[in-house]
Amino acid sequence: MADIVSPLDGKVVGISVNVGDVIEEDDEVVVVEALKMETPIYAAEGGKVASIQCKEGDSVKENQVLVVLE
């Protein structure tokens, strides 16, 4: 299992995956907005999305788990 974490504090403005999706390395999974800038977060490795730990509109902290891959 691998976790995809937020690299910064911000607000989730987009989620590009669903539970059960198979993703590849460098696929965009979540977009976090901070200081009016949108930061796409990419998968560091491929896998199947086991769970999504956030929803659009959530405030997230740096290193908070956003998506879990199996």
C-alpha positions in Angstrom: 0.0 0.0 0.0 1.1 3.5 -0.7 -0.2 6.9 0.5 -0.5 10.0 -1.5 -0.1 13.0 0.8 -0.5 16.7 0.5 2.7 18.6 0.0 1.2 21.8 1.5 -1.6 23.2 3.7 -4.6 24.2 1.5 -8.1 23.4 0.4 -9.1 20.4 -1.9 -10.6 21.9 -5.0 -10.6 18.8 -7.2 -10.3 15.0 -7.1 -9.5 13.2 -10.3 -9.9 9.6 -9.2 -12.5 7.2 -7.7 -12.1 4.2 -5.4 -11.3 1.2 -7.6 -9.5 3.2 -10.3 -6.2 1.9 -11.5 -3.7 4.7 -11.9 -0.2 5.1 -13.3 2.8 6.9 -11.9 2.5 10.7 -12.5 -1.3 10.6 -12.9 -3.0 13.6 -11.4 -5.1 12.5 -8.4 -6.0 15.7 -6.4 -5.8 19.4 -6.8 -5.1 21.6 -3.7 -5.5 25.3 -3.6 -3.3 27.5 -1.4 -2.8 31.3 -1.7 -5.1 31.4 -4.8 -2.8 29.0 -6.6 -3.9 25.5 -7.6 -1.3 22.7 -7.1 -2.0 19.4 -8.8 -0.8 16.4 -6.8 0.5 13.4 -8.8 0.9 9.7 -7.9 4.5 8.8 -7.1 3.7 5.2 -8.2 0.9 3.3 -9.9 -1.7 1.2 -8.2 -5.4 0.8 -7.5 -7.2 3.4 -5.5 -8.2 1.7 -2.2 -9.6 4.8 -0.5 -9.9 8.6 -0.7 -9.3 10.3 2.6 -10.6 13.8 1.6 -13.5 15.4 -0.3 -13.8 18.7 -2.3 -13.8 21.7 0.0 -11.8 20.0 2.8 -9.0 21.9 4.4 -5.8 19.7 4.5 -2.5 20.0 6.2 1.0 19.3 4.9 1.7 15.5 4.9 -2.0 14.6 5.4 -3.0 11.4 3.6 -5.3 12.2 0.7 -5.5 8.9 -1.2 -4.4 5.3 -0.3 -3.3 3.0 -3.1 -3.2 -0.8 -2.8 
